[in-house]
Amino acid sequence: MNTKKYAFSFLPWSALLLWMVLVTGVHAQDSNTVLLDDLSYFEDPAGSWQLAGGVTASLDEDNAISISGGEGILVNNPGDPHQGEDLYTRLQHGDIDLSLEYMMPRGSNSGIYLQGRYELQLHDSWTVKVPTAAHNGGIYQRPADAKGPRQGYAPRQNASRAPGLWQHLELSFQAPRFDENGRKIANARLLRAELNGVPIHENVELMGPTAGAYGDGEVPKGPLRFQGDHGPVAFRNVEITPYNRPAPSVGDLRYQLYEGVFTEEPDLDTLTVDRTGSSDLLTAHLGVLPEQFLLRYTGMLDIEEPGSYNFALDVAGGAGLLRIADQQVIPVDDTEGRAELNSGKIPFELLYARRGDWSTPNIELSVSAEGLREHVLSDQRFTGQSDRNPIYVHAREKPLLRSFMDLPEGDRLTHAVSVSSLEQLHYTYDLNHGSLVQAWRGEFLDVTPMWYSRGDGSSRPNGSVEYMLEEPALSVNKMEDEQAPWKRDRTGTGFKSGGYNLDDNDNPEFTYTVFGTTVNDRIQTVRDGGGLKRTIRMSGPLEQRYVRIGVGESIKQAGENRFLVDDQSYYIQLESPGGADNVIIREIDGHQELILPARPTIHYTILF
C-alpha cells in the first residue's frame, strides 16, 4: 500500500478552548473607528449634540452633565431633556458589531437604535434589582400589532454602573433577511450583547421594530441612531464593524466512510469503502458509526465574492484536513488556514480521522473574511467545549466562600474570601495582604473551575467587576516619605492574618497585624446596593503608616470629599472625621494613588 505520513493528532479540551480564543482574535474584522474629531460622520447633527474633550455627569442631580473643550467625546446636552434631537450616522448598516462607551447623569434616559429601528435601552438603572426591558441594556418593547402584544426583552442581569461613570457596551447584530422580491424571510437578531463585561442578551430574535422606530417597516440597511430627546448622554471610543460580504456555501456533498485506525493518510483507491452517500449538510451525524474511522467529504464551495478567506476546522476525538482546489489549506497539525479564492464553485475535500471514543463524532468548519462575520459551513452542534453545565453559587445559598481568585495581571490569590449580599453587590478580600481586591454587581460566583471534576480551586465573579487592585498589595504600608513606592509583598512587614469574625448577619470583620499595627477591617453594602462602606480601625504605632484607598490610571476630585478613580470607573467618598483634609493624590510607577496618613479610624465608601 502506498502511504504518506499523516500525523492525526489530538486537541485536549484545554487546548481546544485556547484555540477558540485564538481563532476569535485571528478572525476579528477591521473595525471602523468613529474618530469624533468633528460631526461629519453624522447626518445633519442637531444643536444639542457637540464634541468635548472631557465629561462629568452628576451622581446627585438629575440630568446634570458638564463638559470641557476638546474632541473625542460625543455629547448630547439639551437644556431641557426632552428638547434634544436624535442623531443618525451617514453609514447605512446591515450586519454589524458595535463597541462603545457611554456615560449618563442621574435619572437620564437614552438609547441606541440599530438600523434606526431596534432600540437597545440606555438608562440610569443603578441599583435596580430586577431590570425590565425599559432598564439599562434592555431591548425596548415593540408596539402591539397583528404579530402579538407589546414585547421587549430584559437584560439577564443588571450590570449597570453609577451615574457619571463610563460604561462599556459590545453587541453583534444580524439584519433582517429579504428575498429578491423584497419580502422579509428572516427576522433581525441580536446575536449577543455584553454590558460592562457581562452577557445580557444572546441570540434574541427581533420580531419587528421597537417603539419609536425610524421609517416604515424593516429594511436590509439603515442608519445607527443615537437617541437624544430623553436626556443627556455621552459616548466615546465608538467602533463599528460592518459585515457586507456574502457568505460562501457548500453543496454537492458526497462522503465515503472507512472503518479502522488511521495514523497515516492512505491511498484511498486501495481501500474498501464501508459506506458512501450524499448529504445536504457537512456533518458527522450519519447514523451509527464505528468507534474509529476515516470520513472523507468532497463537494463544491460556492464563492460569490473573490478574496482572502480564513477557514477554521474543529473535529472531535481526532484530527482533520481541508483541501480547496487541490491546495492544502488546513494541515493536520493545525486548526486554521487561509486561501485566496476566485468567485464561482470550487472543489474541496475534507478528511476526518476519529481515533478516540470519548466524545460524539463531530465536524465544525467555519469561514470568515474582511467584511464577513464567522460563518459556519457545517453542523453547528459541536461547540468545542465539554457538555458540562456551569456551577453557580447564589448569595442566598452561601454568604461567604473561600477559594483561589485570579487577577487581571495573572496573579492568583491563594487566600481569597468572596462575600455576597442580597443587594446583588459582592466583593473579594485578600487575607494574605489585608486588601479589598474587587467588587461586582450581579450574581455571586461561578465555581465551575473549583467544583467541576477535580477542579483547580478557583472561582470567578458572576457579574460586572470593578477591580480595586490588578495585583496583590498591602492596604496599610509603612513609608519614610509620601513618595516612597507602595509595598507589594509582605517581606519585612511582620504581616500576620488573624482571619475574620462574623456578626449576626454573617458580615465578616477581618483582622491582621502589619508593621506592628493591629488592623480591623469591616466592609458593608450601602445605598441599597450602590456601593461598599469600608471602616478601617488601627491601634498601635501609627507614625509613618499610610492607607491606600484608591489606585488607577487617574484620580481626580469630583465634589466635596469625593474622588473619581481610574478614568471615571468608580467613586471614593471619604467620610468624617478628617474627610479629604489629609488625602494625598500621588503619581508613581505610571499610575495615580489615593493615600491617607493612618489614624485610629478611617471611613470611606466605594460607589460604582
DRENMIVEX-914610 format. One record per residue (C-alpha): x, y, z. Coordinates in Angstrom, 1 decimal, decimal comma, padded with zeros to 4 digits, always signed. Each point is the difference from the previous one (the first is absolute). Layout:
REM residues N
- x_y_z
- X_Y_Z $
...
This chain:
REM residues 608
- x_y_z
- +000,0_+000,0_+000,0 $
- +001,3_+003,4_-000,9 $
- -000,3_+002,3_+003,0 $
- +001,3_+003,4_+001,2 $
- +000,5_+001,2_+003,5 $
- -003,3_+001,4_+001,4 $
- +000,5_+001,1_+003,6 $
- -003,5_-000,1_+001,3 $
- +000,4_+001,8_+003,3 $
- -002,4_+000,7_+002,9 $
- -001,1_+003,3_+001,5 $
- -000,6_-000,3_+003,8 $
- -002,9_+002,0_+001,4 $
- +002,2_+002,7_+001,5 $
- +001,8_+000,5_-003,3 $
- -003,2_+000,1_-001,8 $
- -001,2_+002,8_+002,1 $
- +003,2_+001,9_-000,7 $
- -000,4_-000,7_-003,7 $
- -003,5_+001,6_+000,2 $
- +001,4_+003,1_+001,6 $
- +002,8_+000,2_-002,6 $
- -002,4_-000,5_-002,9 $
- -002,2_+002,8_+001,3 $
- +003,0_+002,4_-000,1 $
- +001,2_-001,2_-003,4 $
- -003,4_+000,4_-001,5 $
- -000,8_+003,4_+001,4 $
- -000,9_+002,4_-002,7 $
- +001,4_+003,4_-000,7 $
- -002,1_+002,5_+002,1 $
- -001,1_+003,4_-001,2 $
- +000,9_+002,3_+002,8 $
- -002,2_+003,1_+000,2 $
- +002,7_+002,6_+000,5 $
- -002,2_+002,7_+001,6 $
- +002,3_+002,8_-000,9 $
- -003,1_+001,6_-001,7 $
- -003,6_-000,9_-000,7 $
- +000,4_-000,8_-003,6 $
- -000,8_-003,7_+000,6 $
- -003,6_+000,9_+000,8 $
- -002,9_+001,3_-002,0 $
- -001,0_+003,6_+000,8 $
- +001,0_+000,0_+003,7 $
- -002,3_+002,1_+002,1 $
- +001,1_+002,7_+002,4 $
- -000,3_-002,2_+003,1 $
- +002,8_-002,2_-001,3 $
- +003,6_+001,2_+000,4 $
- +003,6_-001,2_+000,5 $
- +001,9_+000,2_+003,2 $
- +003,4_-000,9_+001,4 $
- -001,3_-000,9_+003,4 $
- -003,3_-000,7_+001,6 $
- -001,3_-000,4_+003,5 $
- -003,6_-000,9_+001,0 $
- -001,7_+000,5_+003,3 $
- -000,5_-002,7_+002,6 $
- -002,3_+002,2_+002,0 $
- -002,0_+002,2_-002,5 $
- -002,4_-001,2_-002,7 $
- +001,2_+000,5_-003,6 $
- +003,0_+002,1_+001,0 $
- +003,0_-000,3_-002,3 $
- +003,1_+002,1_-000,4 $
- +002,5_+000,2_-002,9 $
- +003,4_+001,4_-000,7 $
- +001,4_+001,0_-003,3 $
- +001,6_-002,3_-002,5 $
- -001,0_-003,0_-002,0 $
- -000,3_-003,8_+000,1 $
- -003,2_-000,1_+002,0 $
- -003,5_+000,4_-001,5 $
- -002,4_+001,7_+002,4 $
- -003,7_+000,6_-000,1 $
- -000,7_+002,9_+002,4 $
- -003,4_+001,6_-000,6 $
- -001,2_+002,7_+002,4 $
- -003,2_-001,9_+000,4 $
- +000,4_-003,8_+000,0 $
- -003,0_-000,3_-002,4 $
- +001,1_+002,8_-002,4 $
- +003,0_-001,9_-001,5 $
- -000,1_-001,8_-003,3 $
- +001,2_-003,4_-001,2 $
- +003,2_-000,4_-001,9 $
- +000,4_-002,2_-003,1 $
- +003,2_-001,4_-001,6 $
- +000,6_+000,5_-003,7 $
- +000,9_-003,7_+000,1 $
- -002,8_-002,3_-001,1 $
- +000,7_-003,3_+001,6 $
- -001,2_-003,6_-000,2 $
- +001,9_-002,5_+002,1 $
- +002,4_+001,7_+002,5 $
- +002,0_-000,3_+003,1 $
- -000,2_+003,1_+002,2 $
- +002,3_+000,9_+002,9 $
- -000,2_+003,3_+002,0 $
- +000,1_+001,6_+003,4 $
- -002,7_+002,3_+001,3 $
- -000,7_+002,1_+003,1 $
- -003,3_+001,1_+001,5 $
- -001,0_+002,5_+002,7 $
- -002,4_-000,9_+002,7 $
- -003,5_-000,6_-001,3 $
- +000,9_+000,2_-003,6 $
- -001,4_-002,1_-002,9 $
- +001,3_-000,7_-003,5 $
- +000,4_-002,9_-002,4 $
- +001,7_-001,4_-003,1 $
- -002,2_-001,0_-002,9 $
- +001,5_-002,5_-002,3 $
- -001,0_+000,8_-003,6 $
- -001,9_+002,8_+001,6 $
- -002,7_-002,6_+001,0 $
- +001,0_-002,3_+002,8 $
- +000,8_+001,7_+003,3 $
- +002,4_-001,1_+002,6 $
- -000,8_+002,1_+003,0 $
- +002,5_+002,2_+001,8 $
- -001,3_+001,1_+003,4 $
- +001,2_+000,9_+003,4 $
- -000,9_-003,3_+001,6 $
- +002,5_+000,1_+002,9 $
- -001,0_-002,4_+002,8 $
- -003,1_-001,3_-001,8 $
- -000,5_-003,6_+001,3 $
- -002,3_-001,5_-002,6 $
- +000,6_+001,8_-003,4 $
- -002,7_+000,2_-002,7 $
- +000,1_+000,7_-003,7 $
- -000,1_+003,7_+000,9 $
- +003,2_-000,1_+002,1 $
- +003,6_+000,3_-001,0 $
- +000,9_-002,6_-002,6 $
- -003,6_-001,1_-000,7 $
- -001,4_-000,5_-003,5 $
- -002,8_+002,4_+000,1 $
- -003,6_-001,1_-000,6 $
- -001,4_-000,1_-003,5 $
- -003,6_+001,2_-000,5 $
- -002,9_-002,4_+000,2 $
- -001,1_-001,0_-003,5 $
- -001,3_-003,0_-002,0 $
- +003,1_-001,9_+001,0 $
- -000,8_+000,2_+003,6 $
- +000,0_+002,1_+003,2 $
- +002,7_+002,5_+001,1 $
- +003,2_-001,9_+000,4 $
- +003,4_+000,9_+001,3 $
- +003,0_-001,8_+001,5 $
- +001,5_+000,8_+003,3 $
- +003,8_-000,4_+000,5 $
- +001,0_-003,3_+001,7 $
- +001,2_+002,0_+003,0 $
- +000,6_+003,6_+000,9 $
- +003,6_+000,8_-000,8 $
- -000,4_+003,8_+000,1 $
- +002,5_+002,4_+001,5 $
- -000,8_+003,2_+002,0 $
- -000,8_+003,3_-001,6 $
- +003,1_+001,8_-001,2 $
- +002,1_-003,2_-000,6 $
- +000,9_-001,3_-003,4 $
- -001,8_-003,2_-001,0 $
- +001,1_-002,4_-002,8 $
- -002,3_-001,5_-002,5 $
- +000,7_-002,6_-002,7 $
- -002,5_-001,6_-002,3 $
- -000,4_-002,0_-003,2 $
- -003,0_+000,6_-002,2 $
- -001,4_-002,0_-002,9 $
- -002,2_+001,9_-002,3 $
- -003,4_-001,4_-001,3 $
- +000,2_-002,0_-003,2 $
- -002,0_+000,6_-003,1 $
- -000,6_-001,9_-003,2 $
- +000,5_+001,3_-003,5 $
- -003,5_+001,4_+000,0 $
- +000,6_+002,0_+003,2 $
- -002,0_-002,3_+002,2 $
- +001,4_-000,6_+003,5 $
- +001,0_-003,6_+000,5 $
- +001,9_+000,2_+003,3 $
- -000,3_+002,3_+003,0 $
- +002,8_+002,2_+001,3 $
- +002,0_-001,5_+002,9 $
- +002,1_+001,4_+002,8 $
- +002,6_-002,8_+000,0 $
- +001,6_+001,2_+003,2 $
- +000,3_+003,0_+002,2 $
- +002,4_+000,6_+002,9 $
- -000,3_+002,8_+002,5 $
- +003,1_+000,8_+002,1 $
- +001,3_-003,5_-000,7 $
- -003,2_-001,9_+000,8 $
- -002,0_-001,8_-002,6 $
- -003,5_+001,5_+000,1 $
- -001,5_-001,4_-003,3 $
- +000,7_-002,9_-002,3 $
- -001,6_-000,9_-003,3 $
- -003,2_+002,0_+000,6 $
- -002,4_+000,1_-003,0 $
- -001,4_+003,4_-000,6 $
- -003,5_-000,5_-001,3 $
- -000,3_+003,5_-001,2 $
- +001,0_+003,6_+000,6 $
- -000,2_+001,3_+003,6 $
- -002,1_+002,9_+001,1 $
- +001,2_+003,4_-001,4 $
- +001,6_-001,7_-003,1 $
- +001,2_+002,2_-002,9 $
- -001,7_-000,4_-003,4 $
- -002,5_-002,5_-001,2 $
- +000,4_-003,8_+000,3 $
- +003,4_-001,8_+000,0 $
- +002,9_+000,4_-002,5 $
- +003,2_-001,8_-000,9 $
- +002,0_+003,1_+001,0 $
- -000,6_+003,0_+002,2 $
- +001,8_+002,6_+002,1 $
- +001,3_-000,4_+003,5 $
- -002,1_+002,4_+002,1 $
- +001,0_+001,5_+003,4 $
- -003,1_+001,2_+001,9 $
- +000,2_+003,6_+001,2 $
- -003,5_+001,0_+001,0 $
- -000,2_-001,6_+003,4 $
- +003,1_+001,2_+001,9 $
- +003,7_+000,8_+000,0 $
- +002,5_-002,7_-001,0 $
- +003,7_-000,2_-001,1 $
- +001,7_-002,5_-002,3 $
- +003,7_-000,8_-000,7 $
- +002,1_-002,7_-001,6 $
- -002,7_-000,9_-002,5 $
- +001,0_-002,8_-002,4 $
- -002,3_-001,3_-002,7 $
- +001,0_-003,2_-001,9 $
- -002,3_-000,6_-003,0 $
- -000,5_-003,4_-001,6 $
- -001,0_+000,4_-003,7 $
- +001,7_-002,9_-001,8 $
- -002,3_-002,9_-000,9 $
- +000,8_-003,3_+001,7 $
- +001,3_-003,0_-001,9 $
- -002,0_-003,2_+000,0 $
- +000,7_-003,6_-000,6 $
- -001,9_-002,4_-002,3 $
- +000,1_-003,2_-002,1 $
- +001,2_-001,8_+003,2 $
- +001,1_-003,7_-000,3 $
- +001,6_-002,0_+002,7 $
- +001,9_-003,3_+000,4 $
- +000,5_-001,7_+003,3 $
- +003,0_-002,4_+000,7 $
- +000,1_-002,0_+003,3 $
- +003,3_-000,3_+001,9 $
- +002,7_+001,9_+001,7 $
- +001,8_+002,4_-002,3 $
- +003,3_+001,6_+001,0 $
- +001,0_+000,6_-003,6 $
- -001,9_+001,2_-003,0 $
- -000,5_-003,1_-002,1 $
- -000,4_-000,4_-003,7 $
- -003,8_-000,1_+000,0 $
- -000,1_-001,8_-003,3 $
- +001,5_-003,1_+001,8 $
- -002,6_+000,0_+002,8 $
- -003,5_-001,5_+000,1 $
- -002,7_+002,6_+000,7 $
- -002,3_-001,0_+002,9 $
- -002,6_+002,5_-000,7 $
- -000,7_+002,7_-002,6 $
- -002,7_+002,5_-000,6 $
- -001,0_+003,6_-000,6 $
- -001,0_+002,6_+002,6 $
- -001,6_+003,4_+000,2 $
- +002,2_+000,9_+002,9 $
- +003,7_-000,2_+000,8 $
- -000,4_-002,2_+003,1 $
- +001,3_-003,0_+001,9 $
- -003,6_-000,9_+001,1 $
- -000,5_-002,8_-002,5 $
- -001,7_-002,6_+002,1 $
- +001,9_-002,8_+001,9 $
- +003,7_+000,4_-000,6 $
- +003,0_-002,2_+001,0 $
- +002,2_+001,2_+002,9 $
- +002,9_+000,7_-002,3 $
- -000,3_+001,1_-003,6 $
- +001,1_+002,2_-002,8 $
- -002,8_+002,2_-001,5 $
- +000,6_+001,7_-003,3 $
- -002,2_+002,8_-001,4 $
- +000,2_+001,4_-003,5 $
- -002,1_+002,9_-001,3 $
- -000,1_+003,4_-001,5 $
- +000,7_+003,3_+001,9 $
- -002,1_+002,8_-001,5 $
- +001,8_+003,4_+000,2 $
- -001,9_+003,1_-001,1 $
- +002,7_+002,6_+000,6 $
- +003,7_-000,8_-000,6 $
- +002,6_+000,8_+002,6 $
- +001,8_-001,4_+003,0 $
- -001,9_-002,3_+002,3 $
- +000,9_-001,5_+003,4 $
- -001,1_-003,5_+000,8 $
- -000,2_-001,8_+003,3 $
- -000,5_-003,7_+000,5 $
- -000,9_-001,7_+003,2 $
- -000,7_-003,8_+000,4 $
- -000,7_-002,2_+003,0 $
- +002,3_-002,8_+001,2 $
- +002,5_+000,2_-002,9 $
- +001,4_+002,2_-002,7 $
- -001,0_+001,5_-003,3 $
- +001,3_+001,5_-003,2 $
- -001,5_+002,4_-002,6 $
- +001,0_+000,4_-003,6 $
- -001,6_+002,5_-002,4 $
- +000,7_-000,3_-003,7 $
- +002,8_-002,5_+000,8 $
- +001,7_+002,6_+002,3 $
- +000,5_-001,2_+003,6 $
- -001,6_+002,8_+002,0 $
- -000,1_-001,5_+003,5 $
- +002,6_-002,7_+000,7 $
- -000,5_-002,7_+002,6 $
- +002,3_+001,8_+002,5 $
- -002,1_+003,2_+000,0 $
- -003,6_+001,1_+000,3 $
- -000,1_+003,0_-002,3 $
- +001,3_+001,2_-003,3 $
- -000,5_+002,7_-002,7 $
- -000,7_-000,2_-003,7 $
- -000,2_+002,4_-002,9 $
- -003,1_-001,0_-001,9 $
- -001,6_+001,1_-003,3 $
- -003,8_+000,3_-000,3 $
- -001,9_-003,1_-001,2 $
- -000,3_-003,6_+001,1 $
- +003,3_-001,5_+001,2 $
- +000,5_-003,6_+000,9 $
- +001,1_-000,9_+003,6 $
- +000,9_-003,1_+002,0 $
- -000,3_-000,4_+003,7 $
- +001,4_-003,0_+002,0 $
- -000,9_-000,9_+003,5 $
- +001,9_-002,9_+001,8 $
- -001,7_-000,9_+003,3 $
- +002,2_-002,0_+002,4 $
- -001,6_+000,7_+003,4 $
- -003,2_-001,4_+001,3 $
- -000,5_+002,5_+002,9 $
- -002,1_+002,6_-001,9 $
- -002,7_+000,0_-002,6 $
- +001,3_+000,3_-003,6 $
- -000,3_+003,5_-001,2 $
- +001,3_+002,4_-002,7 $
- -000,1_+003,8_+000,0 $
- +001,3_+001,9_-002,9 $
- -000,3_+003,8_+000,0 $
- +001,2_+002,8_-002,3 $
- +000,6_+003,8_+000,5 $
- +001,4_+002,9_-001,9 $
- +000,2_+003,7_+000,1 $
- -003,6_+001,1_-000,1 $
- -001,2_-003,5_+000,8 $
- -000,9_-001,1_+003,6 $
- +001,1_-003,5_+000,8 $
- -002,5_-002,3_-001,8 $
- -000,4_-003,7_+000,7 $
- +000,0_-002,2_-003,1 $
- -000,8_-003,2_+001,9 $
- -002,0_-001,5_+002,7 $
- -000,1_+002,5_+002,9 $
- -000,7_-002,5_+002,8 $
- +003,7_-000,2_+001,0 $
- +001,2_+002,9_+002,1 $
- +003,5_-001,1_+000,7 $
- -000,7_-000,1_+003,7 $
- -001,1_-002,7_+002,4 $
- -003,7_-000,5_+000,7 $
- +000,4_+000,9_+003,6 $
- -002,5_+002,4_+001,5 $
- +001,3_+003,0_+001,9 $
- -000,1_-000,1_+003,8 $
- -001,1_+003,3_+001,6 $
- -000,2_+001,0_+003,7 $
- -002,7_+002,5_+000,8 $
- +000,0_+002,5_+002,8 $
- -002,9_-001,6_+001,8 $
- +001,7_-003,3_+000,1 $
- +003,4_+000,9_+001,3 $
- +000,9_+003,4_+001,4 $
- +003,8_-000,6_+000,0 $
- +002,3_-002,3_-001,9 $
- +003,8_-000,5_+000,0 $
- +001,8_-000,9_-003,2 $
- +002,9_+000,9_-002,3 $
- -000,7_+003,1_-002,0 $
- +001,8_+001,2_-003,1 $
- +000,8_+003,7_-000,6 $
- +000,3_+001,7_-003,4 $
- +003,8_+000,1_+000,0 $
- +000,2_-003,8_+000,5 $
- +000,5_-000,1_+003,7 $
- -001,9_-002,7_+001,9 $
- -001,3_+000,8_+003,5 $
- +000,4_-003,1_+002,1 $
- -001,9_+001,3_+003,1 $
- -002,9_+001,8_-001,5 $
- -003,4_+000,4_+001,7 $
- -003,0_+001,0_-002,1 $
- -002,9_+001,6_+001,9 $
- -003,5_+000,3_-001,4 $
- -003,0_+002,1_+000,8 $
- -003,7_-000,2_-000,9 $
- +000,4_+003,5_-001,4 $
- +001,8_-001,7_-003,0 $
- +003,3_+001,7_+000,9 $
- +002,9_-002,2_+000,9 $
- +003,7_+000,3_+000,6 $
- +003,3_-002,0_+000,4 $
- +002,4_+000,5_+002,8 $
- +003,7_-001,2_+000,0 $
- +000,9_-001,4_+003,4 $
- +003,6_-000,1_-000,9 $
- +000,3_+003,8_-000,4 $
- -003,0_+001,4_+001,9 $
- -001,4_+001,5_-003,2 $
- -003,3_+000,6_-001,8 $
- +000,7_-001,5_-003,4 $
- -003,2_+000,3_-002,1 $
- -003,7_+000,7_+000,2 $
- -002,7_-001,0_-002,4 $
- -003,7_+000,5_-000,6 $
- -002,3_-002,9_-001,1 $
- +000,1_-003,6_+000,9 $
- +002,5_-001,4_+002,5 $
- +002,5_-002,6_-001,1 $
- +000,8_-002,4_-002,9 $
- +001,6_-002,9_+001,8 $
- +000,2_-002,4_-003,0 $
- +003,9_+000,1_+000,0 $
- +000,0_-001,0_+003,6 $
- -002,8_-002,6_+000,3 $
- -000,1_-001,6_-003,4 $
- +001,9_-003,3_-000,2 $
- +003,3_+000,3_+001,9 $
- +000,0_+003,8_-000,3 $
- +002,8_+002,5_+000,5 $
- -001,3_+001,8_+003,2 $
- -001,0_+003,2_-001,7 $
- -003,3_+001,9_-000,4 $
- -001,0_+003,0_-002,1 $
- -002,3_+003,0_+000,5 $
- -003,3_-000,5_-001,7 $
- -000,8_+003,7_-000,8 $
- +001,4_+003,3_-001,0 $
- +003,4_+000,3_+001,8 $
- +001,9_+003,1_+001,1 $
- +003,6_-000,7_+001,0 $
- +001,4_+002,0_+002,9 $
- +003,3_-001,8_-000,5 $
- +001,5_-001,7_-003,1 $
- +002,7_-001,7_+002,0 $
- +000,4_-001,0_+003,7 $
- +001,0_+002,9_+002,3 $
- -000,3_+001,1_+003,6 $
- -002,7_+002,5_+001,1 $
- +002,1_+001,3_+002,9 $
- +003,7_+000,9_-000,6 $
- +002,8_+001,6_+001,9 $
- +001,9_+002,7_-002,0 $
- +002,7_+002,4_+000,9 $
- -001,5_+002,7_-002,3 $
- -003,1_+000,5_-002,1 $
- +001,7_-000,9_-003,3 $
- +001,5_-003,4_+000,9 $
- -001,2_-002,9_-002,1 $
- -002,9_-001,9_+001,3 $
- +001,0_-003,4_+001,4 $
- -001,4_-003,0_-002,0 $
- +001,3_-003,0_+001,9 $
- +000,0_-000,6_+003,8 $
- +003,8_-000,5_+000,4 $
- +001,2_+001,8_+003,1 $
- -003,5_+001,2_+001,0 $
- -000,8_-002,4_+002,8 $
- -003,4_-000,6_-001,6 $
- -002,1_-002,5_+001,8 $
- -003,6_-000,8_-000,8 $
- -002,5_-000,4_+002,8 $
- -002,7_-001,3_-002,3 $
- -003,5_+001,4_+000,4 $
- -003,0_-000,1_+002,3 $
- -003,6_+000,0_-001,2 $
- -002,7_+002,1_+001,6 $
- -003,7_-001,1_+000,3 $
- -000,6_+000,9_-003,6 $
- +003,0_-002,0_-001,3 $
- +002,0_+003,2_-000,8 $
- +003,7_-000,7_+000,6 $
- +002,5_+002,3_+001,8 $
- +003,5_-000,7_-001,1 $
- +003,0_+000,3_+002,4 $
- +003,7_+000,1_-000,5 $
- +003,2_+001,6_+001,2 $
- +002,6_+001,7_-002,2 $
- +003,1_+002,0_+001,0 $
- -001,2_-000,5_+003,6 $
- -003,3_+001,7_-000,6 $
- -003,3_-001,9_+000,6 $
- -002,6_+000,5_-002,7 $
- -003,7_-000,8_+000,1 $
- -001,6_+000,2_-003,4 $
- -003,8_+000,0_-000,5 $
- -001,9_+000,3_-003,3 $
- -003,7_+000,4_-000,4 $
- -002,4_+000,7_-002,8 $
- -001,7_+003,5_-000,1 $
- -002,5_+002,1_-002,0 $
- -002,3_-002,9_-000,8 $
- +002,9_-001,8_-001,7 $
- +001,6_+003,1_-001,5 $
- +003,4_-000,6_+001,6 $
- +002,2_-001,3_+002,8 $
- +000,8_+001,8_+003,2 $
- +003,4_-000,9_+001,4 $
- +001,0_+000,7_+003,6 $
- +003,6_-000,4_+001,0 $
- +001,0_+000,2_+003,7 $
- +003,6_+000,0_+001,0 $
- +001,8_-000,3_+003,4 $
- +003,6_+000,0_+000,9 $
- +002,7_+002,1_-001,8 $
- -001,5_+002,3_-002,7 $
- +003,0_+002,2_-000,8 $
- +001,2_-000,4_-003,6 $
- -003,0_-002,3_-000,7 $
- -002,2_+000,7_-003,0 $
- -003,2_-001,5_-001,4 $
- -000,4_-000,3_-003,8 $
- -003,7_+000,2_-000,9 $
- +000,2_+000,5_-003,7 $
- +002,3_-000,8_-003,0 $
- -000,6_+000,5_-003,7 $
- +000,9_+001,7_-003,2 $
- -001,3_+003,3_+001,3 $
- -001,5_+001,4_+003,2 $
- -001,8_+003,4_+000,1 $
- -002,2_+001,8_+002,5 $
- -003,7_-000,1_-000,9 $
- -001,6_+002,0_+002,8 $
- +000,4_+000,4_+003,7 $
- +001,9_-003,0_+001,4 $
- -000,7_-002,0_-003,2 $
- +002,4_-001,3_-002,6 $
- -000,3_-001,6_-003,4 $
- +002,5_-002,9_-000,4 $
- +001,5_-001,8_-003,0 $
- -001,3_+002,1_-002,9 $
- -003,4_+000,5_+001,6 $
- -000,5_-003,7_+000,8 $
- -001,2_+000,4_+003,6 $
- -000,4_+002,5_+002,8 $
- +001,6_+000,3_+003,4 $
- -001,9_+002,0_+002,6 $
- +002,0_+000,9_+003,1 $
- -001,9_+000,5_+003,3 $
- +000,7_+001,9_+003,1 $
- +002,0_+000,2_+002,2 $
- +002,6_+001,7_-002,2 $
- -001,7_-000,4_-003,3 $
- +002,3_+000,9_-002,8 $
- +002,1_+002,4_+002,1 $
- +003,1_-002,3_+000,1 $
- -000,5_-001,9_-003,2 $
- +003,0_-000,4_-002,3 $
- -000,3_-000,5_-003,8 $
- +003,3_-001,1_-001,3 $
- +001,4_-001,3_-003,3 $
- +002,3_-002,9_+000,2 $
- +001,1_-002,8_-002,3 $
- -002,2_+001,2_-002,8 $
- -003,3_+000,2_+002,0 $
- -001,6_+002,1_+002,6 $
- -000,7_-000,9_+003,6 $
- -002,3_+001,4_+002,7 $
- +001,5_-000,5_+003,4 $
- -000,7_+001,2_+003,5 $
- +002,2_+000,4_+003,1 $
- -001,0_-002,7_+002,5 $
- -002,4_+001,0_+002,8 $
- -002,0_-002,1_+002,5 $
- -003,1_-000,1_-002,3 $
- -000,4_+000,5_-003,7 $
- -003,4_-000,1_-001,8 $
- -000,5_+000,1_-003,7 $
- -002,5_-001,3_-002,5 $
- +000,5_-001,5_-003,5 $
- -002,8_+000,8_-002,4 $
- -000,2_-001,5_-003,5 $
